[in-house]
């Protein structure tokens, strides 16, 4: 099968979030896709097959299949535009989260995702323990648990406790704060999915963007994920959807050998 590694949400190699992209005619058995994702050991590997003029898309972490992934969707669109559909106006992917569309705006790839709701919950000692004792201003529960910290420096300084994060509700843990040279920053931790820290997490912004849009009173937001690799996302709230845009770079292209 054709295989690529793409650094997503960056225009520089070795930054952003690397995703594996497997381009196929049909999906192999689930256990084979899981084994490939585990062997790749990237936060996500995407598997894409044609569905007429559209595509079916699935995502696997090293540990399990997930129902939504931003950076691997961006990476998949980047590969299809570059090698298969250079003249397409947009690409439609059928996924476990419904149809997702990716278009182009200049050199940016723009994903159209559903927003995810959250509700405010009490801050607990377990939450503080999960972020290494950092001061937590507020907490919101939903698809992920989201904690707001004091400022960007506090987000950068977080030393996560993986065991404590596994005990919290939610798929993963987002920490966020206002940014110095952007609207907001974040980091994302999901040890329960086999991803201790995800470098840049598009799906986390399906709740981050509505939150910060309401806080800041603006629908267009510049976001940075301040993991060690780092990444930039251009976001627009259009309820009940959010548009998340970014760059991508091709790191590797080749073939996977499934024979013993």
MARTORTI-845072 format. One record per residue (C-alpha): residue number from 1; residue in three letters; chain; x, y, z. Coordinates in steps of 0.05 Angstrom, whole numbers. Layout:
MARTORTI-845072
<node><resi>NUM</resi><resn>ALA</resn><chain>A</chain><x>X</x><y>Y</y><z>Z</z></node>
...
END
This chain:
MARTORTI-845072
<node><resi>1</resi><resn>UNK</resn><chain>A</chain><x>0</x><y>0</y><z>0</z></node>
<node><resi>2</resi><resn>UNK</resn><chain>A</chain><x>22</x><y>72</y><z>-12</z></node>
<node><resi>3</resi><resn>UNK</resn><chain>A</chain><x>46</x><y>103</y><z>53</z></node>
<node><resi>4</resi><resn>UNK</resn><chain>A</chain><x>64</x><y>174</y><z>71</z></node>
<node><resi>5</resi><resn>UNK</resn><chain>A</chain><x>84</x><y>212</y><z>134</z></node>
<node><resi>6</resi><resn>UNK</resn><chain>A</chain><x>61</x><y>285</y><z>135</z></node>
<node><resi>7</resi><resn>UNK</resn><chain>A</chain><x>77</x><y>338</y><z>186</z></node>
<node><resi>8</resi><resn>UNK</resn><chain>A</chain><x>10</x><y>374</y><z>196</z></node>
<node><resi>9</resi><resn>UNK</resn><chain>A</chain><x>-5</x><y>444</y><z>222</z></node>
<node><resi>10</resi><resn>UNK</resn><chain>A</chain><x>64</x><y>469</y><z>202</z></node>
<node><resi>11</resi><resn>UNK</resn><chain>A</chain><x>102</x><y>494</y><z>142</z></node>
<node><resi>12</resi><resn>UNK</resn><chain>A</chain><x>168</x><y>467</y><z>170</z></node>
<node><resi>13</resi><resn>UNK</resn><chain>A</chain><x>192</x><y>395</y><z>172</z></node>
<node><resi>14</resi><resn>UNK</resn><chain>A</chain><x>202</x><y>364</y><z>240</z></node>
<node><resi>15</resi><resn>UNK</resn><chain>A</chain><x>149</x><y>409</y><z>271</z></node>
<node><resi>16</resi><resn>UNK</resn><chain>A</chain><x>73</x><y>403</y><z>276</z></node>
<node><resi>17</resi><resn>UNK</resn><chain>A</chain><x>42</x><y>335</y><z>284</z></node>
<node><resi>18</resi><resn>UNK</resn><chain>A</chain><x>67</x><y>276</y><z>242</z></node>
<node><resi>19</resi><resn>UNK</resn><chain>A</chain><x>11</x><y>231</y><z>215</z></node>
<node><resi>20</resi><resn>UNK</resn><chain>A</chain><x>16</x><y>167</y><z>175</z></node>
<node><resi>21</resi><resn>UNK</resn><chain>A</chain><x>-28</x><y>163</y><z>114</z></node>
<node><resi>22</resi><resn>UNK</resn><chain>A</chain><x>-43</x><y>96</y><z>81</z></node>
<node><resi>23</resi><resn>UNK</resn><chain>A</chain><x>-77</x><y>101</y><z>12</z></node>
<node><resi>24</resi><resn>UNK</resn><chain>A</chain><x>-115</x><y>38</y><z>-7</z></node>
<node><resi>25</resi><resn>UNK</resn><chain>A</chain><x>-167</x><y>10</y><z>-55</z></node>
<node><resi>26</resi><resn>UNK</resn><chain>A</chain><x>-203</x><y>-26</y><z>2</z></node>
<node><resi>27</resi><resn>UNK</resn><chain>A</chain><x>-194</x><y>-28</y><z>78</z></node>
<node><resi>28</resi><resn>UNK</resn><chain>A</chain><x>-153</x><y>-87</y><z>104</z></node>
<node><resi>29</resi><resn>UNK</resn><chain>A</chain><x>-179</x><y>-123</y><z>166</z></node>
<node><resi>30</resi><resn>UNK</resn><chain>A</chain><x>-183</x><y>-81</y><z>229</z></node>
<node><resi>31</resi><resn>UNK</resn><chain>A</chain><x>-129</x><y>-119</y><z>264</z></node>
<node><resi>32</resi><resn>UNK</resn><chain>A</chain><x>-81</x><y>-106</y><z>206</z></node>
<node><resi>33</resi><resn>UNK</resn><chain>A</chain><x>-96</x><y>-31</y><z>209</z></node>
<node><resi>34</resi><resn>UNK</resn><chain>A</chain><x>-85</x><y>-31</y><z>284</z></node>
<node><resi>35</resi><resn>UNK</resn><chain>A</chain><x>-19</x><y>-68</y><z>276</z></node>
<node><resi>36</resi><resn>UNK</resn><chain>A</chain><x>4</x><y>-18</y><z>224</z></node>
<node><resi>37</resi><resn>UNK</resn><chain>A</chain><x>-14</x><y>40</y><z>269</z></node>
<node><resi>38</resi><resn>UNK</resn><chain>A</chain><x>22</x><y>7</y><z>327</z></node>
<node><resi>39</resi><resn>UNK</resn><chain>A</chain><x>83</x><y>-6</y><z>284</z></node>
<node><resi>40</resi><resn>UNK</resn><chain>A</chain><x>84</x><y>66</y><z>259</z></node>
<node><resi>41</resi><resn>UNK</resn><chain>A</chain><x>78</x><y>90</y><z>331</z></node>
<node><resi>42</resi><resn>UNK</resn><chain>A</chain><x>53</x><y>159</y><z>310</z></node>
<node><resi>43</resi><resn>UNK</resn><chain>A</chain><x>-5</x><y>191</y><z>348</z></node>
<node><resi>44</resi><resn>UNK</resn><chain>A</chain><x>-50</x><y>173</y><z>289</z></node>
<node><resi>45</resi><resn>UNK</resn><chain>A</chain><x>-47</x><y>134</y><z>224</z></node>
<node><resi>46</resi><resn>UNK</resn><chain>A</chain><x>-102</x><y>148</y><z>173</z></node>
<node><resi>47</resi><resn>UNK</resn><chain>A</chain><x>-129</x><y>96</y><z>124</z></node>
<node><resi>48</resi><resn>UNK</resn><chain>A</chain><x>-166</x><y>124</y><z>63</z></node>
<node><resi>49</resi><resn>UNK</resn><chain>A</chain><x>-203</x><y>88</y><z>7</z></node>
<node><resi>50</resi><resn>UNK</resn><chain>A</chain><x>-243</x><y>116</y><z>-51</z></node>
<node><resi>51</resi><resn>UNK</resn><chain>A</chain><x>-319</x><y>120</y><z>-47</z></node>
<node><resi>52</resi><resn>UNK</resn><chain>A</chain><x>-339</x><y>145</y><z>-116</z></node>
<node><resi>53</resi><resn>UNK</resn><chain>A</chain><x>-313</x><y>216</y><z>-121</z></node>
<node><resi>54</resi><resn>UNK</resn><chain>A</chain><x>-309</x><y>218</y><z>-45</z></node>
<node><resi>55</resi><resn>UNK</resn><chain>A</chain><x>-271</x><y>178</y><z>7</z></node>
<node><resi>56</resi><resn>UNK</resn><chain>A</chain><x>-279</x><y>134</y><z>68</z></node>
<node><resi>57</resi><resn>UNK</resn><chain>A</chain><x>-230</x><y>152</y><z>123</z></node>
<node><resi>58</resi><resn>UNK</resn><chain>A</chain><x>-211</x><y>117</y><z>188</z></node>
<node><resi>59</resi><resn>UNK</resn><chain>A</chain><x>-160</x><y>135</y><z>241</z></node>
<node><resi>60</resi><resn>UNK</resn><chain>A</chain><x>-120</x><y>91</y><z>290</z></node>
<node><resi>61</resi><resn>UNK</resn><chain>A</chain><x>-75</x><y>110</y><z>347</z></node>
<node><resi>62</resi><resn>UNK</resn><chain>A</chain><x>-21</x><y>60</y><z>369</z></node>
<node><resi>63</resi><resn>UNK</resn><chain>A</chain><x>-74</x><y>31</y><z>417</z></node>
<node><resi>64</resi><resn>UNK</resn><chain>A</chain><x>-143</x><y>36</y><z>384</z></node>
<node><resi>65</resi><resn>UNK</resn><chain>A</chain><x>-189</x><y>66</y><z>330</z></node>
<node><resi>66</resi><resn>UNK</resn><chain>A</chain><x>-216</x><y>136</y><z>344</z></node>
<node><resi>67</resi><resn>UNK</resn><chain>A</chain><x>-277</x><y>172</y><z>317</z></node>
<node><resi>68</resi><resn>UNK</resn><chain>A</chain><x>-246</x><y>240</y><z>300</z></node>
<node><resi>69</resi><resn>UNK</resn><chain>A</chain><x>-176</x><y>264</y><z>283</z></node>
<node><resi>70</resi><resn>UNK</resn><chain>A</chain><x>-157</x><y>332</y><z>256</z></node>
<node><resi>71</resi><resn>UNK</resn><chain>A</chain><x>-84</x><y>329</y><z>238</z></node>
<node><resi>72</resi><resn>UNK</resn><chain>A</chain><x>-90</x><y>261</y><z>203</z></node>
<node><resi>73</resi><resn>UNK</resn><chain>A</chain><x>-149</x><y>287</y><z>163</z></node>
<node><resi>74</resi><resn>UNK</resn><chain>A</chain><x>-108</x><y>348</y><z>143</z></node>
<node><resi>75</resi><resn>UNK</resn><chain>A</chain><x>-50</x><y>302</y><z>125</z></node>
<node><resi>76</resi><resn>UNK</resn><chain>A</chain><x>-95</x><y>257</y><z>83</z></node>
<node><resi>77</resi><resn>UNK</resn><chain>A</chain><x>-124</x><y>316</y><z>44</z></node>
<node><resi>78</resi><resn>UNK</resn><chain>A</chain><x>-53</x><y>342</y><z>32</z></node>
<node><resi>79</resi><resn>UNK</resn><chain>A</chain><x>-33</x><y>275</y><z>1</z></node>
<node><resi>80</resi><resn>UNK</resn><chain>A</chain><x>-95</x><y>268</y><z>-42</z></node>
<node><resi>81</resi><resn>UNK</resn><chain>A</chain><x>-90</x><y>340</y><z>-68</z></node>
<node><resi>82</resi><resn>UNK</resn><chain>A</chain><x>-16</x><y>330</y><z>-83</z></node>
<node><resi>83</resi><resn>UNK</resn><chain>A</chain><x>-18</x><y>261</y><z>-116</z></node>
<node><resi>84</resi><resn>UNK</resn><chain>A</chain><x>-89</x><y>242</y><z>-134</z></node>
<node><resi>85</resi><resn>UNK</resn><chain>A</chain><x>-138</x><y>301</y><z>-139</z></node>
<node><resi>86</resi><resn>UNK</resn><chain>A</chain><x>-97</x><y>364</y><z>-154</z></node>
<node><resi>87</resi><resn>UNK</resn><chain>A</chain><x>-156</x><y>398</y><z>-188</z></node>
<node><resi>88</resi><resn>UNK</resn><chain>A</chain><x>-210</x><y>381</y><z>-137</z></node>
<node><resi>89</resi><resn>UNK</resn><chain>A</chain><x>-247</x><y>440</y><z>-107</z></node>
<node><resi>90</resi><resn>UNK</resn><chain>A</chain><x>-257</x><y>402</y><z>-42</z></node>
<node><resi>91</resi><resn>UNK</resn><chain>A</chain><x>-252</x><y>332</y><z>-14</z></node>
<node><resi>92</resi><resn>UNK</resn><chain>A</chain><x>-307</x><y>296</y><z>24</z></node>
<node><resi>93</resi><resn>UNK</resn><chain>A</chain><x>-290</x><y>242</y><z>76</z></node>
<node><resi>94</resi><resn>UNK</resn><chain>A</chain><x>-340</x><y>195</y><z>106</z></node>
<node><resi>95</resi><resn>UNK</resn><chain>A</chain><x>-320</x><y>179</y><z>178</z></node>
<node><resi>96</resi><resn>UNK</resn><chain>A</chain><x>-345</x><y>156</y><z>245</z></node>
<node><resi>97</resi><resn>UNK</resn><chain>A</chain><x>-360</x><y>230</y><z>259</z></node>
<node><resi>98</resi><resn>UNK</resn><chain>A</chain><x>-401</x><y>238</y><z>195</z></node>
<node><resi>99</resi><resn>UNK</resn><chain>A</chain><x>-380</x><y>272</y><z>131</z></node>
<node><resi>100</resi><resn>UNK</resn><chain>A</chain><x>-320</x><y>319</y><z>137</z></node>
<node><resi>101</resi><resn>UNK</resn><chain>A</chain><x>-300</x><y>367</y><z>82</z></node>
<node><resi>102</resi><resn>UNK</resn><chain>A</chain><x>-230</x><y>395</y><z>67</z></node>
<node><resi>103</resi><resn>UNK</resn><chain>A</chain><x>-220</x><y>453</y><z>19</z></node>
<node><resi>104</resi><resn>UNK</resn><chain>A</chain><x>-164</x><y>501</y><z>1</z></node>
<node><resi>105</resi><resn>UNK</resn><chain>A</chain><x>-153</x><y>574</y><z>16</z></node>
<node><resi>106</resi><resn>UNK</resn><chain>A</chain><x>-88</x><y>594</y><z>-17</z></node>
<node><resi>107</resi><resn>UNK</resn><chain>A</chain><x>-35</x><y>549</y><z>14</z></node>
<node><resi>108</resi><resn>UNK</resn><chain>A</chain><x>-79</x><y>532</y><z>73</z></node>
<node><resi>109</resi><resn>UNK</resn><chain>A</chain><x>-120</x><y>469</y><z>78</z></node>
<node><resi>110</resi><resn>UNK</resn><chain>A</chain><x>-187</x><y>483</y><z>111</z></node>
<node><resi>111</resi><resn>UNK</resn><chain>A</chain><x>-225</x><y>429</y><z>149</z></node>
<node><resi>112</resi><resn>UNK</resn><chain>A</chain><x>-300</x><y>434</y><z>165</z></node>
<node><resi>113</resi><resn>UNK</resn><chain>A</chain><x>-314</x><y>397</y><z>230</z></node>
<node><resi>114</resi><resn>UNK</resn><chain>A</chain><x>-373</x><y>393</y><z>279</z></node>
<node><resi>115</resi><resn>UNK</resn><chain>A</chain><x>-366</x><y>432</y><z>344</z></node>
<node><resi>116</resi><resn>UNK</resn><chain>A</chain><x>-367</x><y>393</y><z>410</z></node>
<node><resi>117</resi><resn>UNK</resn><chain>A</chain><x>-406</x><y>418</y><z>470</z></node>
<node><resi>118</resi><resn>UNK</resn><chain>A</chain><x>-380</x><y>421</y><z>541</z></node>
<node><resi>119</resi><resn>UNK</resn><chain>A</chain><x>-406</x><y>441</y><z>610</z></node>
<node><resi>120</resi><resn>UNK</resn><chain>A</chain><x>-371</x><y>475</y><z>667</z></node>
<node><resi>121</resi><resn>UNK</resn><chain>A</chain><x>-353</x><y>429</y><z>725</z></node>
<node><resi>122</resi><resn>UNK</resn><chain>A</chain><x>-319</x><y>439</y><z>792</z></node>
<node><resi>123</resi><resn>UNK</resn><chain>A</chain><x>-243</x><y>439</y><z>794</z></node>
<node><resi>124</resi><resn>UNK</resn><chain>A</chain><x>-218</x><y>380</y><z>835</z></node>
<node><resi>125</resi><resn>UNK</resn><chain>A</chain><x>-152</x><y>360</y><z>867</z></node>
<node><resi>126</resi><resn>UNK</resn><chain>A</chain><x>-148</x><y>303</y><z>817</z></node>
<node><resi>127</resi><resn>UNK</resn><chain>A</chain><x>-148</x><y>353</y><z>760</z></node>
<node><resi>128</resi><resn>UNK</resn><chain>A</chain><x>-93</x><y>394</y><z>793</z></node>
<node><resi>129</resi><resn>UNK</resn><chain>A</chain><x>-53</x><y>330</y><z>804</z></node>
<node><resi>130</resi><resn>UNK</resn><chain>A</chain><x>-60</x><y>312</y><z>731</z></node>
<node><resi>131</resi><resn>UNK</resn><chain>A</chain><x>-27</x><y>378</y><z>710</z></node>
<node><resi>132</resi><resn>UNK</resn><chain>A</chain><x>29</x><y>373</y><z>761</z></node>
<node><resi>133</resi><resn>UNK</resn><chain>A</chain><x>-2</x><y>419</y><z>812</z></node>
<node><resi>134</resi><resn>UNK</resn><chain>A</chain><x>-13</x><y>478</y><z>765</z></node>
<node><resi>135</resi><resn>UNK</resn><chain>A</chain><x>-65</x><y>530</y><z>785</z></node>
<node><resi>136</resi><resn>UNK</resn><chain>A</chain><x>-130</x><y>513</y><z>748</z></node>
<node><resi>137</resi><resn>UNK</resn><chain>A</chain><x>-179</x><y>570</y><z>737</z></node>
<node><resi>138</resi><resn>UNK</resn><chain>A</chain><x>-237</x><y>531</y><z>708</z></node>
<node><resi>139</resi><resn>UNK</resn><chain>A</chain><x>-256</x><y>462</y><z>683</z></node>
<node><resi>140</resi><resn>UNK</resn><chain>A</chain><x>-303</x><y>439</y><z>628</z></node>
<node><resi>141</resi><resn>UNK</resn><chain>A</chain><x>-326</x><y>368</y><z>615</z></node>
<node><resi>142</resi><resn>UNK</resn><chain>A</chain><x>-346</x><y>339</y><z>548</z></node>
<node><resi>143</resi><resn>UNK</resn><chain>A</chain><x>-313</x><y>295</y><z>495</z></node>
<node><resi>144</resi><resn>UNK</resn><chain>A</chain><x>-248</x><y>316</y><z>530</z></node>
<node><resi>145</resi><resn>UNK</resn><chain>A</chain><x>-235</x><y>349</y><z>596</z></node>
<node><resi>146</resi><resn>UNK</resn><chain>A</chain><x>-212</x><y>421</y><z>586</z></node>
<node><resi>147</resi><resn>UNK</resn><chain>A</chain><x>-175</x><y>460</y><z>640</z></node>
<node><resi>148</resi><resn>UNK</resn><chain>A</chain><x>-160</x><y>534</y><z>635</z></node>
<node><resi>149</resi><resn>UNK</resn><chain>A</chain><x>-95</x><y>556</y><z>666</z></node>
<node><resi>150</resi><resn>UNK</resn><chain>A</chain><x>-70</x><y>626</y><z>685</z></node>
<node><resi>151</resi><resn>UNK</resn><chain>A</chain><x>-29</x><y>642</y><z>623</z></node>
<node><resi>152</resi><resn>UNK</resn><chain>A</chain><x>13</x><y>615</y><z>565</z></node>
<node><resi>153</resi><resn>UNK</resn><chain>A</chain><x>74</x><y>605</y><z>610</z></node>
<node><resi>154</resi><resn>UNK</resn><chain>A</chain><x>32</x><y>560</y><z>656</z></node>
<node><resi>155</resi><resn>UNK</resn><chain>A</chain><x>9</x><y>518</y><z>597</z></node>
<node><resi>156</resi><resn>UNK</resn><chain>A</chain><x>81</x><y>510</y><z>572</z></node>
<node><resi>157</resi><resn>UNK</resn><chain>A</chain><x>105</x><y>492</y><z>641</z></node>
<node><resi>158</resi><resn>UNK</resn><chain>A</chain><x>55</x><y>436</y><z>654</z></node>
<node><resi>159</resi><resn>UNK</resn><chain>A</chain><x>87</x><y>370</y><z>674</z></node>
<node><resi>160</resi><resn>UNK</resn><chain>A</chain><x>31</x><y>320</y><z>663</z></node>
<node><resi>161</resi><resn>UNK</resn><chain>A</chain><x>18</x><y>261</y><z>709</z></node>
<node><resi>162</resi><resn>UNK</resn><chain>A</chain><x>-2</x><y>206</y><z>659</z></node>
<node><resi>163</resi><resn>UNK</resn><chain>A</chain><x>-30</x><y>160</y><z>713</z></node>
<node><resi>164</resi><resn>UNK</resn><chain>A</chain><x>-73</x><y>216</y><z>741</z></node>
<node><resi>165</resi><resn>UNK</resn><chain>A</chain><x>-98</x><y>236</y><z>672</z></node>
<node><resi>166</resi><resn>UNK</resn><chain>A</chain><x>-121</x><y>164</y><z>659</z></node>
<node><resi>167</resi><resn>UNK</resn><chain>A</chain><x>-166</x><y>170</y><z>720</z></node>
<node><resi>168</resi><resn>UNK</resn><chain>A</chain><x>-202</x><y>232</y><z>695</z></node>
<node><resi>169</resi><resn>UNK</resn><chain>A</chain><x>-266</x><y>232</y><z>654</z></node>
<node><resi>170</resi><resn>UNK</resn><chain>A</chain><x>-260</x><y>245</y><z>579</z></node>
<node><resi>171</resi><resn>UNK</resn><chain>A</chain><x>-221</x><y>219</y><z>520</z></node>
<node><resi>172</resi><resn>UNK</resn><chain>A</chain><x>-162</x><y>264</y><z>536</z></node>
<node><resi>173</resi><resn>UNK</resn><chain>A</chain><x>-141</x><y>326</y><z>574</z></node>
<node><resi>174</resi><resn>UNK</resn><chain>A</chain><x>-135</x><y>396</y><z>543</z></node>
<node><resi>175</resi><resn>UNK</resn><chain>A</chain><x>-99</x><y>452</y><z>579</z></node>
<node><resi>176</resi><resn>UNK</resn><chain>A</chain><x>-109</x><y>522</y><z>551</z></node>
<node><resi>177</resi><resn>UNK</resn><chain>A</chain><x>-98</x><y>596</y><z>565</z></node>
<node><resi>178</resi><resn>UNK</resn><chain>A</chain><x>-96</x><y>663</y><z>528</z></node>
<node><resi>179</resi><resn>UNK</resn><chain>A</chain><x>-36</x><y>669</y><z>482</z></node>
<node><resi>180</resi><resn>UNK</resn><chain>A</chain><x>17</x><y>724</y><z>478</z></node>
<node><resi>181</resi><resn>UNK</resn><chain>A</chain><x>20</x><y>729</y><z>402</z></node>
<node><resi>182</resi><resn>UNK</resn><chain>A</chain><x>-44</x><y>691</y><z>386</z></node>
<node><resi>183</resi><resn>UNK</resn><chain>A</chain><x>-115</x><y>686</y><z>413</z></node>
<node><resi>184</resi><resn>UNK</resn><chain>A</chain><x>-104</x><y>623</y><z>454</z></node>
<node><resi>185</resi><resn>UNK</resn><chain>A</chain><x>-55</x><y>566</y><z>466</z></node>
<node><resi>186</resi><resn>UNK</resn><chain>A</chain><x>-65</x><y>494</y><z>486</z></node>
<node><resi>187</resi><resn>UNK</resn><chain>A</chain><x>-33</x><y>426</y><z>498</z></node>
<node><resi>188</resi><resn>UNK</resn><chain>A</chain><x>-67</x><y>358</y><z>494</z></node>
<node><resi>189</resi><resn>UNK</resn><chain>A</chain><x>-52</x><y>294</y><z>533</z></node>
<node><resi>190</resi><resn>UNK</resn><chain>A</chain><x>-85</x><y>226</y><z>520</z></node>
<node><resi>191</resi><resn>UNK</resn><chain>A</chain><x>-46</x><y>170</y><z>553</z></node>
<node><resi>192</resi><resn>UNK</resn><chain>A</chain><x>-108</x><y>126</y><z>553</z></node>
<node><resi>193</resi><resn>UNK</resn><chain>A</chain><x>-106</x><y>127</y><z>476</z></node>
<node><resi>194</resi><resn>UNK</resn><chain>A</chain><x>-32</x><y>111</y><z>475</z></node>
<node><resi>195</resi><resn>UNK</resn><chain>A</chain><x>-12</x><y>184</y><z>463</z></node>
<node><resi>196</resi><resn>UNK</resn><chain>A</chain><x>22</x><y>215</y><z>523</z></node>
<node><resi>197</resi><resn>UNK</resn><chain>A</chain><x>23</x><y>284</y><z>489</z></node>
<node><resi>198</resi><resn>UNK</resn><chain>A</chain><x>-5</x><y>299</y><z>420</z></node>
<node><resi>199</resi><resn>UNK</resn><chain>A</chain><x>37</x><y>352</y><z>386</z></node>
<node><resi>200</resi><resn>UNK</resn><chain>A</chain><x>-21</x><y>388</y><z>351</z></node>
<node><resi>201</resi><resn>UNK</resn><chain>A</chain><x>-93</x><y>366</y><z>359</z></node>
<node><resi>202</resi><resn>UNK</resn><chain>A</chain><x>-144</x><y>390</y><z>309</z></node>
<node><resi>203</resi><resn>UNK</resn><chain>A</chain><x>-202</x><y>353</y><z>342</z></node>
<node><resi>204</resi><resn>UNK</resn><chain>A</chain><x>-189</x><y>388</y><z>409</z></node>
<node><resi>205</resi><resn>UNK</resn><chain>A</chain><x>-205</x><y>454</y><z>374</z></node>
<node><resi>206</resi><resn>UNK</resn><chain>A</chain><x>-277</x><y>432</y><z>361</z></node>
<node><resi>207</resi><resn>UNK</resn><chain>A</chain><x>-289</x><y>452</y><z>434</z></node>
<node><resi>208</resi><resn>UNK</resn><chain>A</chain><x>-232</x><y>502</y><z>443</z></node>
<node><resi>209</resi><resn>UNK</resn><chain>A</chain><x>-256</x><y>548</y><z>387</z></node>
<node><resi>210</resi><resn>UNK</resn><chain>A</chain><x>-328</x><y>556</y><z>413</z></node>
<node><resi>211</resi><resn>UNK</resn><chain>A</chain><x>-301</x><y>567</y><z>483</z></node>
<node><resi>212</resi><resn>UNK</resn><chain>A</chain><x>-251</x><y>622</y><z>464</z></node>
<node><resi>213</resi><resn>UNK</resn><chain>A</chain><x>-298</x><y>653</y><z>412</z></node>
<node><resi>214</resi><resn>UNK</resn><chain>A</chain><x>-348</x><y>665</y><z>469</z></node>
<node><resi>215</resi><resn>UNK</resn><chain>A</chain><x>-294</x><y>688</y><z>517</z></node>
<node><resi>216</resi><resn>UNK</resn><chain>A</chain><x>-262</x><y>737</y><z>467</z></node>
<node><resi>217</resi><resn>UNK</resn><chain>A</chain><x>-324</x><y>758</y><z>429</z></node>
<node><resi>218</resi><resn>UNK</resn><chain>A</chain><x>-296</x><y>740</y><z>360</z></node>
<node><resi>219</resi><resn>UNK</resn><chain>A</chain><x>-309</x><y>685</y><z>311</z></node>
<node><resi>220</resi><resn>UNK</resn><chain>A</chain><x>-241</x><y>683</y><z>277</z></node>
<node><resi>221</resi><resn>UNK</resn><chain>A</chain><x>-184</x><y>660</y><z>321</z></node>
<node><resi>222</resi><resn>UNK</resn><chain>A</chain><x>-110</x><y>645</y><z>314</z></node>
<node><resi>223</resi><resn>UNK</resn><chain>A</chain><x>-89</x><y>586</y><z>357</z></node>
<node><resi>224</resi><resn>UNK</resn><chain>A</chain><x>-23</x><y>554</y><z>374</z></node>
<node><resi>225</resi><resn>UNK</resn><chain>A</chain><x>-10</x><y>487</y><z>406</z></node>
<node><resi>226</resi><resn>UNK</resn><chain>A</chain><x>52</x><y>497</y><z>448</z></node>
<node><resi>227</resi><resn>UNK</resn><chain>A</chain><x>77</x><y>425</y><z>452</z></node>
<node><resi>228</resi><resn>UNK</resn><chain>A</chain><x>153</x><y>416</y><z>442</z></node>
<node><resi>229</resi><resn>UNK</resn><chain>A</chain><x>141</x><y>409</y><z>366</z></node>
<node><resi>230</resi><resn>UNK</resn><chain>A</chain><x>88</x><y>464</y><z>363</z></node>
<node><resi>231</resi><resn>UNK</resn><chain>A</chain><x>36</x><y>481</y><z>310</z></node>
<node><resi>232</resi><resn>UNK</resn><chain>A</chain><x>-9</x><y>537</y><z>286</z></node>
<node><resi>233</resi><resn>UNK</resn><chain>A</chain><x>-84</x><y>533</y><z>270</z></node>
<node><resi>234</resi><resn>UNK</resn><chain>A</chain><x>-128</x><y>586</y><z>237</z></node>
<node><resi>235</resi><resn>UNK</resn><chain>A</chain><x>-198</x><y>576</y><z>263</z></node>
<node><resi>236</resi><resn>UNK</resn><chain>A</chain><x>-267</x><y>604</y><z>248</z></node>
<node><resi>237</resi><resn>UNK</resn><chain>A</chain><x>-331</x><y>589</y><z>287</z></node>
<node><resi>238</resi><resn>UNK</resn><chain>A</chain><x>-393</x><y>579</y><z>244</z></node>
<node><resi>239</resi><resn>UNK</resn><chain>A</chain><x>-440</x><y>543</y><z>292</z></node>
<node><resi>240</resi><resn>UNK</resn><chain>A</chain><x>-454</x><y>485</y><z>292</z></node>
<node><resi>241</resi><resn>UNK</resn><chain>A</chain><x>-389</x><y>476</y><z>253</z></node>
<node><resi>242</resi><resn>UNK</resn><chain>A</chain><x>-318</x><y>501</y><z>260</z></node>
<node><resi>243</resi><resn>UNK</resn><chain>A</chain><x>-268</x><y>512</y><z>205</z></node>
<node><resi>244</resi><resn>UNK</resn><chain>A</chain><x>-196</x><y>493</y><z>224</z></node>
<node><resi>245</resi><resn>UNK</resn><chain>A</chain><x>-141</x><y>509</y><z>175</z></node>
<node><resi>246</resi><resn>UNK</resn><chain>A</chain><x>-67</x><y>495</y><z>172</z></node>
<node><resi>247</resi><resn>UNK</resn><chain>A</chain><x>-6</x><y>479</y><z>130</z></node>
<node><resi>248</resi><resn>UNK</resn><chain>A</chain><x>27</x><y>411</y><z>119</z></node>
<node><resi>249</resi><resn>UNK</resn><chain>A</chain><x>94</x><y>384</y><z>96</z></node>
<node><resi>250</resi><resn>UNK</resn><chain>A</chain><x>111</x><y>317</y><z>65</z></node>
<node><resi>251</resi><resn>UNK</resn><chain>A</chain><x>165</x><y>281</y><z>104</z></node>
<node><resi>252</resi><resn>UNK</resn><chain>A</chain><x>164</x><y>210</y><z>76</z></node>
<node><resi>253</resi><resn>UNK</resn><chain>A</chain><x>133</x><y>171</y><z>18</z></node>
<node><resi>254</resi><resn>UNK</resn><chain>A</chain><x>139</x><y>97</y><z>4</z></node>
<node><resi>255</resi><resn>UNK</resn><chain>A</chain><x>104</x><y>30</y><z>7</z></node>
<node><resi>256</resi><resn>UNK</resn><chain>A</chain><x>84</x><y>-16</y><z>64</z></node>
<node><resi>257</resi><resn>UNK</resn><chain>A</chain><x>101</x><y>-90</y><z>56</z></node>
<node><resi>258</resi><resn>UNK</resn><chain>A</chain><x>47</x><y>-135</y><z>86</z></node>
<node><resi>259</resi><resn>UNK</resn><chain>A</chain><x>82</x><y>-200</y><z>67</z></node>
<node><resi>260</resi><resn>UNK</resn><chain>A</chain><x>119</x><y>-243</y><z>118</z></node>
END
